[in-house]
Amino acid sequence: MPKMKTHKGAAKRFKMTANGEIKRSKGFTSHLLTSKSPKRGRNLRTSTLVSDADHAGIRKLLPYG
């Protein structure tokens, strides 16, 4: 059986943690930043974990972690 291919778009957006969780960055950070508060901008900089509902689908896109 051939090797499975990694979805390159997903590989650029998601990273695996050591515990097997999937890390993602937040959206709404590229433009129209003047209308957003500085506190909101700082909070958007931090990464977060993917929800449990989306976990299985992203694991299929990243077969080798």
All heavy atoms as TSV, in Angstrom:
chain	resi	resn	atom	element	x	y	z
A	1	MET	N	N	0.843	-1.185	0.000
A	1	MET	CA	C	0.000	0.000	0.000
A	1	MET	C	C	0.887	1.246	0.000
A	1	MET	O	O	1.892	1.301	0.718
A	1	MET	CB	C	-0.877	-0.016	1.248
A	1	MET	CG	C	-2.029	0.916	1.180
A	1	MET	SD	S	-3.312	0.399	2.315
A	1	MET	CE	C	-4.026	1.974	2.636
A	2	PRO	N	N	0.553	2.279	-0.793
A	2	PRO	CA	C	1.399	3.467	-0.843
A	2	PRO	C	C	1.309	4.283	0.442
A	2	PRO	O	O	0.366	4.137	1.213
A	2	PRO	CB	C	0.847	4.260	-2.028
A	2	PRO	CG	C	-0.538	3.786	-2.190
A	2	PRO	CD	C	-0.562	2.359	-1.737
A	3	LYS	N	N	2.299	5.133	0.585
A	3	LYS	CA	C	2.303	6.019	1.742
A	3	LYS	C	C	1.172	7.035	1.628
A	3	LYS	O	O	0.810	7.448	0.537
A	3	LYS	CB	C	3.632	6.772	1.825
A	3	LYS	CG	C	4.804	5.914	2.229
A	3	LYS	CD	C	5.983	6.786	2.571
A	3	LYS	CE	C	6.862	6.962	1.358
A	3	LYS	NZ	N	8.111	7.656	1.682
A	4	MET	N	N	0.629	7.437	2.786
A	4	MET	CA	C	-0.406	8.479	2.801
A	4	MET	C	C	0.264	9.840	2.688
A	4	MET	O	O	1.357	10.050	3.215
A	4	MET	CB	C	-1.208	8.401	4.100
A	4	MET	CG	C	-2.036	7.149	4.222
A	4	MET	SD	S	-2.875	7.060	5.799
A	4	MET	CE	C	-4.024	8.389	5.627
A	5	LYS	N	N	-0.380	10.741	1.984
A	5	LYS	CA	C	0.176	12.079	1.827
A	5	LYS	C	C	-0.379	13.015	2.900
A	5	LYS	O	O	-1.555	12.960	3.245
A	5	LYS	CB	C	-0.165	12.632	0.445
A	5	LYS	CG	C	0.592	11.931	-0.668
A	5	LYS	CD	C	0.525	12.732	-1.939
A	5	LYS	CE	C	1.442	12.115	-2.971
A	5	LYS	NZ	N	1.506	12.932	-4.183
A	6	THR	N	N	0.495	13.869	3.397
A	6	THR	CA	C	0.098	14.896	4.351
A	6	THR	C	C	-0.560	16.042	3.591
A	6	THR	O	O	-0.082	16.446	2.538
A	6	THR	CB	C	1.339	15.417	5.102
A	6	THR	OG1	O	1.917	14.345	5.821
A	6	THR	CG2	C	0.967	16.527	6.053
A	7	HIS	N	N	-1.658	16.552	4.111
A	7	HIS	CA	C	-2.319	17.720	3.537
A	7	HIS	C	C	-1.476	18.940	3.891
A	7	HIS	O	O	-1.390	19.333	5.058
A	7	HIS	CB	C	-3.732	17.843	4.111
A	7	HIS	CG	C	-4.567	18.865	3.422
A	7	HIS	ND1	N	-4.392	20.206	3.600
A	7	HIS	CD2	C	-5.591	18.723	2.542
A	7	HIS	CE1	C	-5.275	20.870	2.863
A	7	HIS	NE2	N	-6.019	19.980	2.211
A	8	LYS	N	N	-0.817	19.516	2.880
A	8	LYS	CA	C	0.169	20.566	3.146
A	8	LYS	C	C	-0.467	21.845	3.686
A	8	LYS	O	O	0.165	22.567	4.461
A	8	LYS	CB	C	0.960	20.878	1.869
A	8	LYS	CG	C	1.919	19.756	1.502
A	8	LYS	CD	C	2.848	19.456	2.652
A	8	LYS	CE	C	3.986	18.576	2.229
A	8	LYS	NZ	N	4.936	18.390	3.334
A	9	GLY	N	N	-1.700	22.137	3.289
A	9	GLY	CA	C	-2.379	23.303	3.842
A	9	GLY	C	C	-2.621	23.150	5.326
A	9	GLY	O	O	-2.469	24.094	6.102
A	10	ALA	N	N	-2.993	21.936	5.744
A	10	ALA	CA	C	-3.215	21.687	7.170
A	10	ALA	C	C	-1.898	21.651	7.930
A	10	ALA	O	O	-1.834	22.094	9.081
A	10	ALA	CB	C	-3.959	20.369	7.353
A	11	ALA	N	N	-0.844	21.138	7.293
A	11	ALA	CA	C	0.455	21.053	7.964
A	11	ALA	C	C	1.005	22.434	8.304
A	11	ALA	O	O	1.725	22.598	9.291
A	11	ALA	CB	C	1.445	20.292	7.090
A	12	LYS	N	N	0.664	23.430	7.486
A	12	LYS	CA	C	1.133	24.784	7.749
A	12	LYS	C	C	0.330	25.470	8.845
A	12	LYS	O	O	0.775	26.452	9.423
A	12	LYS	CB	C	1.044	25.616	6.469
A	12	LYS	CG	C	2.001	25.150	5.390
A	12	LYS	CD	C	1.697	25.817	4.077
A	12	LYS	CE	C	2.537	25.185	2.972
A	12	LYS	NZ	N	2.185	25.727	1.649
A	13	ARG	N	N	-0.868	24.970	9.123
A	13	ARG	CA	C	-1.759	25.631	10.070
A	13	ARG	C	C	-1.817	24.963	11.438
A	13	ARG	O	O	-2.182	25.605	12.417
A	13	ARG	CB	C	-3.177	25.679	9.491
A	13	ARG	CG	C	-3.324	26.639	8.353
A	13	ARG	CD	C	-4.669	26.477	7.664
A	13	ARG	NE	N	-4.914	27.535	6.703
A	13	ARG	CZ	C	-4.442	27.559	5.464
A	13	ARG	NH1	N	-3.660	26.571	5.038
A	13	ARG	NH2	N	-4.715	28.559	4.666
A	14	PHE	N	N	-1.484	23.697	11.517
A	14	PHE	CA	C	-1.624	22.949	12.760
A	14	PHE	C	C	-0.311	22.309	13.154
A	14	PHE	O	O	0.453	21.875	12.296
A	14	PHE	CB	C	-2.693	21.853	12.621
A	14	PHE	CG	C	-4.047	22.367	12.230
A	14	PHE	CD1	C	-4.534	22.178	10.957
A	14	PHE	CD2	C	-4.838	23.055	13.136
A	14	PHE	CE1	C	-5.782	22.650	10.590
A	14	PHE	CE2	C	-6.085	23.528	12.784
A	14	PHE	CZ	C	-6.554	23.328	11.506
A	15	LYS	N	N	-0.066	22.216	14.459
A	15	LYS	CA	C	1.109	21.535	15.000
A	15	LYS	C	C	0.638	20.574	16.075
A	15	LYS	O	O	-0.318	20.844	16.795
A	15	LYS	CB	C	2.097	22.534	15.618
A	15	LYS	CG	C	2.619	23.571	14.645
A	15	LYS	CD	C	3.617	22.988	13.689
A	15	LYS	CE	C	4.113	24.045	12.714
A	15	LYS	NZ	N	3.899	23.695	11.335
A	16	MET	N	N	1.339	19.454	16.196
A	16	MET	CA	C	1.008	18.474	17.222
A	16	MET	C	C	1.792	18.785	18.494
A	16	MET	O	O	2.962	19.160	18.439
A	16	MET	CB	C	1.366	17.067	16.751
A	16	MET	CG	C	0.593	16.616	15.530
A	16	MET	SD	S	-1.144	16.396	15.837
A	16	MET	CE	C	-1.093	15.017	16.948
A	17	THR	N	N	1.148	18.623	19.641
A	17	THR	CA	C	1.848	18.755	20.914
A	17	THR	C	C	2.397	17.388	21.316
A	17	THR	O	O	2.107	16.369	20.681
A	17	THR	CB	C	0.898	19.265	22.008
A	17	THR	OG1	O	-0.125	18.300	22.216
A	17	THR	CG2	C	0.279	20.592	21.619
A	18	ALA	N	N	3.190	17.359	22.351
A	18	ALA	CA	C	3.786	16.104	22.801
A	18	ALA	C	C	2.727	15.134	23.314
A	18	ALA	O	O	2.911	13.917	23.265
A	18	ALA	CB	C	4.815	16.388	23.897
A	19	ASN	N	N	1.604	15.660	23.801
A	19	ASN	CA	C	0.534	14.803	24.322
A	19	ASN	C	C	-0.432	14.329	23.250
A	19	ASN	O	O	-1.421	13.667	23.562
A	19	ASN	CB	C	-0.261	15.550	25.394
A	19	ASN	CG	C	0.578	15.826	26.617
A	19	ASN	OD1	O	1.507	15.084	26.897
A	19	ASN	ND2	N	0.263	16.888	27.323
A	20	GLY	N	N	-0.185	14.704	21.981
A	20	GLY	CA	C	-1.064	14.284	20.905
A	20	GLY	C	C	-2.207	15.240	20.628
A	20	GLY	O	O	-3.064	14.945	19.805
A	21	GLU	N	N	-2.222	16.380	21.303
A	21	GLU	CA	C	-3.244	17.381	21.024
A	21	GLU	C	C	-2.807	18.213	19.816
A	21	GLU	O	O	-1.639	18.203	19.443
A	21	GLU	CB	C	-3.463	18.272	22.241
A	21	GLU	CG	C	-4.033	17.530	23.432
A	21	GLU	CD	C	-4.045	18.372	24.688
A	21	GLU	OE1	O	-3.043	19.048	24.958
A	21	GLU	OE2	O	-5.060	18.346	25.382
A	22	ILE	N	N	-3.736	18.922	19.216
A	22	ILE	CA	C	-3.441	19.707	18.025
A	22	ILE	C	C	-3.543	21.187	18.374
A	22	ILE	O	O	-4.557	21.637	18.902
A	22	ILE	CB	C	-4.402	19.349	16.883
A	22	ILE	CG1	C	-4.298	17.869	16.564
A	22	ILE	CG2	C	-4.074	20.153	15.637
A	22	ILE	CD1	C	-5.341	17.365	15.594
A	23	LYS	N	N	-2.481	21.918	18.057
A	23	LYS	CA	C	-2.397	23.336	18.366
A	23	LYS	C	C	-2.722	24.132	17.109
A	23	LYS	O	O	-2.370	23.728	16.002
A	23	LYS	CB	C	-0.974	23.640	18.833
A	23	LYS	CG	C	-0.795	24.929	19.562
A	23	LYS	CD	C	0.516	24.979	20.305
A	23	LYS	CE	C	1.704	24.859	19.369
A	23	LYS	NZ	N	2.960	25.252	20.016
A	24	ARG	N	N	-3.408	25.260	17.278
A	24	ARG	CA	C	-3.741	26.127	16.152
A	24	ARG	C	C	-3.564	27.577	16.564
A	24	ARG	O	O	-3.548	27.911	17.749
A	24	ARG	CB	C	-5.178	25.894	15.704
A	24	ARG	CG	C	-6.209	26.376	16.709
A	24	ARG	CD	C	-7.602	26.364	16.142
A	24	ARG	NE	N	-8.586	26.779	17.137
A	24	ARG	CZ	C	-8.967	28.030	17.347
A	24	ARG	NH1	N	-8.415	29.016	16.666
A	24	ARG	NH2	N	-9.877	28.309	18.265
A	25	SER	N	N	-3.418	28.433	15.564
A	25	SER	CA	C	-3.373	29.863	15.853
A	25	SER	C	C	-4.746	30.461	15.583
A	25	SER	O	O	-5.559	29.888	14.857
A	25	SER	CB	C	-2.313	30.551	14.993
A	25	SER	OG	O	-2.591	30.336	13.625
A	26	LYS	N	N	-5.000	31.610	16.148
A	26	LYS	CA	C	-6.305	32.242	16.036
A	26	LYS	C	C	-6.401	33.085	14.771
A	26	LYS	O	O	-5.391	33.563	14.248
A	26	LYS	CB	C	-6.566	33.109	17.267
A	26	LYS	CG	C	-6.671	32.289	18.536
A	26	LYS	CD	C	-6.877	33.163	19.737
A	26	LYS	CE	C	-6.914	32.314	20.998
A	26	LYS	NZ	N	-6.975	33.145	22.202
A	27	GLY	N	N	-7.608	33.275	14.294
A	27	GLY	CA	C	-7.850	34.093	13.117
A	27	GLY	C	C	-8.108	35.541	13.473
A	27	GLY	O	O	-7.916	35.964	14.616
A	28	PHE	N	N	-8.556	36.301	12.486
A	28	PHE	CA	C	-8.889	37.724	12.648
A	28	PHE	C	C	-7.674	38.553	13.055
A	28	PHE	O	O	-7.793	39.502	13.816
A	28	PHE	CB	C	-10.029	37.913	13.672
A	28	PHE	CG	C	-11.297	37.225	13.284
A	28	PHE	CD1	C	-11.604	35.985	13.820
A	28	PHE	CD2	C	-12.173	37.810	12.382
A	28	PHE	CE1	C	-12.768	35.342	13.462
A	28	PHE	CE2	C	-13.351	37.175	12.015
A	28	PHE	CZ	C	-13.646	35.930	12.559
A	29	THR	N	N	-6.490	38.224	12.541
A	29	THR	CA	C	-5.284	38.942	12.951
A	29	THR	C	C	-4.573	39.640	11.807
A	29	THR	O	O	-3.514	40.231	12.013
A	29	THR	CB	C	-4.280	37.968	13.605
A	29	THR	OG1	O	-3.957	36.953	12.666
A	29	THR	CG2	C	-4.857	37.345	14.843
A	30	SER	N	N	-5.109	39.586	10.588
A	30	SER	CA	C	-4.325	40.059	9.452
A	30	SER	C	C	-4.585	41.517	9.081
A	30	SER	O	O	-3.677	42.210	8.639
A	30	SER	CB	C	-4.571	39.168	8.242
A	30	SER	OG	O	-5.944	39.131	7.934
A	31	HIS	N	N	-5.821	41.997	9.215
A	31	HIS	CA	C	-6.105	43.382	8.829
A	31	HIS	C	C	-7.290	43.889	9.640
A	31	HIS	O	O	-7.871	43.152	10.435
A	31	HIS	CB	C	-6.374	43.495	7.323
A	31	HIS	CG	C	-7.550	42.709	6.853
A	31	HIS	ND1	N	-8.763	43.263	6.597
A	31	HIS	CD2	C	-7.694	41.380	6.608
A	31	HIS	CE1	C	-9.602	42.325	6.189
A	31	HIS	NE2	N	-8.985	41.172	6.209
A	32	LEU	N	N	-7.612	45.166	9.460
A	32	LEU	CA	C	-8.659	45.859	10.235
A	32	LEU	C	C	-8.365	45.806	11.734
A	32	LEU	O	O	-9.260	45.615	12.561
A	32	LEU	CB	C	-10.042	45.250	9.959
A	32	LEU	CG	C	-10.546	45.324	8.525
A	32	LEU	CD1	C	-11.870	44.584	8.409
A	32	LEU	CD2	C	-10.710	46.754	8.075
A	33	LEU	N	N	-7.112	45.999	12.087
A	33	LEU	CA	C	-6.701	45.873	13.485
A	33	LEU	C	C	-6.954	47.148	14.288
A	33	LEU	O	O	-6.922	47.102	15.514
A	33	LEU	CB	C	-5.218	45.490	13.553
A	33	LEU	CG	C	-4.886	44.144	12.918
A	33	LEU	CD1	C	-3.389	43.931	12.874
A	33	LEU	CD2	C	-5.563	43.020	13.667
A	34	THR	N	N	-7.194	48.266	13.609
A	34	THR	CA	C	-7.398	49.507	14.355
A	34	THR	C	C	-8.720	49.493	15.106
A	34	THR	O	O	-8.862	50.163	16.134
A	34	THR	CB	C	-7.373	50.722	13.411
A	34	THR	OG1	O	-8.306	50.507	12.359
A	34	THR	CG2	C	-5.992	50.906	12.826
A	35	SER	N	N	-9.694	48.739	14.607
A	35	SER	CA	C	-10.984	48.676	15.289
A	35	SER	C	C	-10.987	47.667	16.437
A	35	SER	O	O	-11.945	47.613	17.194
A	35	SER	CB	C	-12.082	48.314	14.292
A	35	SER	OG	O	-11.825	47.057	13.715
A	36	LYS	N	N	-9.945	46.881	16.541
A	36	LYS	CA	C	-9.857	45.898	17.624
A	36	LYS	C	C	-9.038	46.490	18.764
A	36	LYS	O	O	-8.063	47.216	18.546
A	36	LYS	CB	C	-9.204	44.611	17.123
A	36	LYS	CG	C	-9.983	43.934	16.010
A	36	LYS	CD	C	-9.264	42.723	15.488
A	36	LYS	CE	C	-10.081	42.010	14.446
A	36	LYS	NZ	N	-9.859	42.496	13.085
A	37	SER	N	N	-9.408	46.160	19.977
A	37	SER	CA	C	-8.708	46.714	21.129
A	37	SER	C	C	-7.328	46.060	21.276
A	37	SER	O	O	-7.112	44.946	20.806
A	37	SER	CB	C	-9.529	46.478	22.395
A	37	SER	OG	O	-9.558	45.095	22.710
A	38	PRO	N	N	-6.399	46.755	21.930
A	38	PRO	CA	C	-5.080	46.165	22.151
A	38	PRO	C	C	-5.131	44.860	22.944
A	38	PRO	O	O	-4.374	43.928	22.665
A	38	PRO	CB	C	-4.326	47.252	22.921
A	38	PRO	CG	C	-5.003	48.513	22.548
A	38	PRO	CD	C	-6.435	48.163	22.341
A	39	LYS	N	N	-6.030	44.792	23.902
A	39	LYS	CA	C	-6.175	43.559	24.689
A	39	LYS	C	C	-6.623	42.400	23.795
A	39	LYS	O	O	-6.127	41.280	23.913
A	39	LYS	CB	C	-7.194	43.788	25.800
A	39	LYS	CG	C	-7.430	42.580	26.679
A	39	LYS	CD	C	-8.453	42.899	27.757
A	39	LYS	CE	C	-8.729	41.689	28.621
A	39	LYS	NZ	N	-9.716	41.994	29.654
A	40	ARG	N	N	-7.560	42.690	22.908
A	40	ARG	CA	C	-8.026	41.655	21.979
A	40	ARG	C	C	-6.901	41.214	21.045
A	40	ARG	O	O	-6.743	40.033	20.749
A	40	ARG	CB	C	-9.207	42.199	21.185
A	40	ARG	CG	C	-9.836	41.201	20.241
A	40	ARG	CD	C	-11.067	41.821	19.610
A	40	ARG	NE	N	-11.583	41.009	18.544
A	40	ARG	CZ	C	-12.513	41.407	17.693
A	40	ARG	NH1	N	-13.025	42.615	17.783
A	40	ARG	NH2	N	-12.945	40.607	16.750
A	41	GLY	N	N	-6.088	42.168	20.581
A	41	GLY	CA	C	-4.957	41.835	19.718
A	41	GLY	C	C	-3.937	40.949	20.409
A	41	GLY	O	O	-3.403	40.015	19.807
A	42	ARG	N	N	-3.676	41.222	21.679
A	42	ARG	CA	C	-2.735	40.389	22.432
A	42	ARG	C	C	-3.280	38.988	22.611
A	42	ARG	O	O	-2.543	38.002	22.522
A	42	ARG	CB	C	-2.451	41.013	23.800
A	42	ARG	CG	C	-1.522	42.197	23.752
A	42	ARG	CD	C	-1.035	42.577	25.140
A	42	ARG	NE	N	-2.117	42.856	26.066
A	42	ARG	CZ	C	-2.708	44.047	26.212
A	42	ARG	NH1	N	-2.340	45.072	25.446
A	42	ARG	NH2	N	-3.653	44.231	27.094
A	43	ASN	N	N	-4.585	38.878	22.879
A	43	ASN	CA	C	-5.194	37.564	23.060
A	43	ASN	C	C	-5.233	36.772	21.763
A	43	ASN	O	O	-5.159	35.538	21.789
A	43	ASN	CB	C	-6.600	37.701	23.635
A	43	ASN	CG	C	-6.593	38.106	25.093
A	43	ASN	OD1	O	-5.642	37.800	25.817
A	43	ASN	ND2	N	-7.628	38.800	25.523
A	44	LEU	N	N	-5.345	37.440	20.629
A	44	LEU	CA	C	-5.353	36.746	19.346
A	44	LEU	C	C	-3.969	36.208	18.979
A	44	LEU	O	O	-3.857	35.317	18.142
A	44	LEU	CB	C	-5.845	37.693	18.242
A	44	LEU	CG	C	-7.335	38.027	18.263
A	44	LEU	CD1	C	-7.637	39.116	17.266
A	44	LEU	CD2	C	-8.169	36.799	18.004
A	45	ARG	N	N	-2.921	36.760	19.580
A	45	ARG	CA	C	-1.563	36.284	19.305
A	45	ARG	C	C	-1.307	34.897	19.878
A	45	ARG	O	O	-0.488	34.154	19.351
A	45	ARG	CB	C	-0.537	37.246	19.922
A	45	ARG	CG	C	-0.005	38.254	18.944
A	45	ARG	CD	C	1.103	39.049	19.611
A	45	ARG	NE	N	0.675	40.434	19.767
A	45	ARG	CZ	C	0.994	41.224	20.786
A	45	ARG	NH1	N	1.719	40.777	21.778
A	45	ARG	NH2	N	0.575	42.461	20.818
A	46	THR	N	N	-1.957	34.556	20.966
A	46	THR	CA	C	-1.681	33.290	21.629
A	46	THR	C	C	-2.322	32.137	20.863
A	46	THR	O	O	-3.368	32.281	20.247
A	46	THR	CB	C	-2.234	33.292	23.062
A	46	THR	OG1	O	-3.648	33.461	23.004
A	46	THR	CG2	C	-1.642	34.419	23.873
A	47	SER	N	N	-1.674	30.991	20.886
A	47	SER	CA	C	-2.227	29.811	20.231
A	47	SER	C	C	-3.177	29.086	21.178
A	47	SER	O	O	-3.165	29.313	22.385
A	47	SER	CB	C	-1.101	28.874	19.797
A	47	SER	OG	O	-0.373	28.446	20.912
A	48	THR	N	N	-3.996	28.224	20.614
A	48	THR	CA	C	-4.969	27.485	21.396
A	48	THR	C	C	-5.070	26.072	20.833
A	48	THR	O	O	-4.440	25.760	19.826
A	48	THR	CB	C	-6.337	28.194	21.382
A	48	THR	OG1	O	-7.235	27.506	22.234
A	48	THR	CG2	C	-6.911	28.266	19.993
A	49	LEU	N	N	-5.847	25.231	21.474
A	49	LEU	CA	C	-6.003	23.848	21.036
A	49	LEU	C	C	-7.261	23.703	20.187
A	49	LEU	O	O	-8.240	24.411	20.374
A	49	LEU	CB	C	-6.081	22.916	22.248
A	49	LEU	CG	C	-4.842	22.872	23.133
A	49	LEU	CD1	C	-5.088	21.991	24.339
A	49	LEU	CD2	C	-3.638	22.388	22.358
A	50	VAL	N	N	-7.212	22.764	19.268
A	50	VAL	CA	C	-8.361	22.471	18.412
A	50	VAL	C	C	-9.433	21.791	19.251
A	50	VAL	O	O	-9.129	20.997	20.156
A	50	VAL	CB	C	-7.899	21.570	17.246
A	50	VAL	CG1	C	-9.070	21.003	16.481
A	50	VAL	CG2	C	-6.987	22.346	16.314
A	51	SER	N	N	-10.691	22.077	18.964
A	51	SER	CA	C	-11.779	21.483	19.726
A	51	SER	C	C	-11.872	19.982	19.445
A	51	SER	O	O	-11.391	19.490	18.424
A	51	SER	CB	C	-13.105	22.152	19.371
A	51	SER	OG	O	-13.463	21.833	18.044
A	52	ASP	N	N	-12.496	19.263	20.357
A	52	ASP	CA	C	-12.620	17.812	20.226
A	52	ASP	C	C	-13.427	17.416	18.991
A	52	ASP	O	O	-13.180	16.372	18.388
A	52	ASP	CB	C	-13.280	17.232	21.472
A	52	ASP	CG	C	-12.398	17.377	22.703
A	52	ASP	OD1	O	-11.165	17.470	22.523
A	52	ASP	OD2	O	-12.929	17.408	23.822
A	53	ALA	N	N	-14.389	18.239	18.590
A	53	ALA	CA	C	-15.221	17.926	17.430
A	53	ALA	C	C	-14.407	17.923	16.138
A	53	ALA	O	O	-14.699	17.162	15.224
A	53	ALA	CB	C	-16.361	18.923	17.333
A	54	ASP	N	N	-13.383	18.773	16.051
A	54	ASP	CA	C	-12.569	18.877	14.840
A	54	ASP	C	C	-11.328	17.995	14.877
A	54	ASP	O	O	-10.610	17.879	13.873
A	54	ASP	CB	C	-12.135	20.333	14.639
A	54	ASP	CG	C	-13.316	21.255	14.451
A	54	ASP	OD1	O	-14.299	20.818	13.850
A	54	ASP	OD2	O	-13.241	22.400	14.909
A	55	HIS	N	N	-11.065	17.378	15.995
A	55	HIS	CA	C	-9.812	16.651	16.192
A	55	HIS	C	C	-9.646	15.497	15.210
A	55	HIS	O	O	-8.577	15.331	14.604
A	55	HIS	CB	C	-9.753	16.130	17.634
A	55	HIS	CG	C	-8.376	15.873	18.111
A	55	HIS	ND1	N	-7.745	14.688	17.917
A	55	HIS	CD2	C	-7.485	16.654	18.774
A	55	HIS	CE1	C	-6.537	14.728	18.444
A	55	HIS	NE2	N	-6.358	15.931	18.970
A	56	ALA	N	N	-10.694	14.697	15.009
A	56	ALA	CA	C	-10.586	13.512	14.154
A	56	ALA	C	C	-10.358	13.894	12.700
A	56	ALA	O	O	-9.577	13.242	11.990
A	56	ALA	CB	C	-11.837	12.663	14.288
A	57	GLY	N	N	-11.013	14.934	12.235
A	57	GLY	CA	C	-10.847	15.353	10.852
A	57	GLY	C	C	-9.451	15.858	10.557
A	57	GLY	O	O	-8.894	15.581	9.487
A	58	ILE	N	N	-8.866	16.580	11.493
A	58	ILE	CA	C	-7.518	17.105	11.286
A	58	ILE	C	C	-6.487	15.987	11.377
A	58	ILE	O	O	-5.478	16.001	10.674
A	58	ILE	CB	C	-7.243	18.243	12.286
A	58	ILE	CG1	C	-8.180	19.408	11.987
A	58	ILE	CG2	C	-5.804	18.713	12.214
A	58	ILE	CD1	C	-8.196	20.484	13.009
A	59	ARG	N	N	-6.746	14.995	12.212
A	59	ARG	CA	C	-5.829	13.846	12.300
A	59	ARG	C	C	-5.746	13.100	10.968
A	59	ARG	O	O	-4.703	12.568	10.622
A	59	ARG	CB	C	-6.290	12.885	13.392
A	59	ARG	CG	C	-6.003	13.336	14.796
A	59	ARG	CD	C	-4.528	13.398	15.102
A	59	ARG	NE	N	-3.916	12.096	15.030
A	59	ARG	CZ	C	-2.598	11.879	14.959
A	59	ARG	NH1	N	-1.789	12.915	14.972
A	59	ARG	NH2	N	-2.110	10.687	14.880
A	60	LYS	N	N	-6.840	13.062	10.200
A	60	LYS	CA	C	-6.811	12.426	8.880
A	60	LYS	C	C	-5.957	13.218	7.902
A	60	LYS	O	O	-5.325	12.650	7.020
A	60	LYS	CB	C	-8.238	12.294	8.332
A	60	LYS	CG	C	-9.055	11.234	8.999
A	60	LYS	CD	C	-10.424	11.144	8.367
A	60	LYS	CE	C	-11.295	10.163	9.137
A	60	LYS	NZ	N	-12.673	10.157	8.623
A	61	LEU	N	N	-5.950	14.537	8.050
A	61	LEU	CA	C	-5.144	15.368	7.166
A	61	LEU	C	C	-3.667	15.299	7.519
A	61	LEU	O	O	-2.813	15.570	6.676
A	61	LEU	CB	C	-5.615	16.823	7.244
A	61	LEU	CG	C	-7.061	17.097	6.826
A	61	LEU	CD1	C	-7.413	18.540	7.096
A	61	LEU	CD2	C	-7.273	16.762	5.363
A	62	LEU	N	N	-3.353	14.976	8.768
A	62	LEU	CA	C	-1.968	14.888	9.237
A	62	LEU	C	C	-1.681	13.459	9.714
A	62	LEU	O	O	-1.607	13.209	10.913
A	62	LEU	CB	C	-1.742	15.877	10.370
A	62	LEU	CG	C	-2.064	17.342	10.093
A	62	LEU	CD1	C	-1.991	18.145	11.358
A	62	LEU	CD2	C	-1.138	17.905	9.040
A	63	PRO	N	N	-1.521	12.499	8.797
A	63	PRO	CA	C	-1.417	11.098	9.217
A	63	PRO	C	C	-0.153	10.769	10.000
A	63	PRO	O	O	-0.131	9.830	10.772
A	63	PRO	CB	C	-1.459	10.328	7.901
A	63	PRO	CG	C	-1.017	11.297	6.873
A	63	PRO	CD	C	-1.462	12.636	7.351
A	64	TYR	N	N	0.906	11.545	9.819
A	64	TYR	CA	C	2.169	11.243	10.508
A	64	TYR	C	C	2.501	12.250	11.588
A	64	TYR	O	O	3.657	12.388	11.982
A	64	TYR	CB	C	3.291	11.159	9.475
A	64	TYR	CG	C	3.011	10.124	8.422
A	64	TYR	CD1	C	2.666	10.497	7.133
A	64	TYR	CD2	C	3.040	8.778	8.739
A	64	TYR	CE1	C	2.375	9.534	6.182
A	64	TYR	CE2	C	2.749	7.811	7.804
A	64	TYR	CZ	C	2.416	8.200	6.528
A	64	TYR	OH	O	2.116	7.256	5.580
A	65	GLY	N	N	1.516	12.973	12.054
A	65	GLY	CA	C	1.738	13.920	13.136
A	65	GLY	C	C	2.382	15.151	12.615
A	65	GLY	O	O	2.875	15.997	13.176
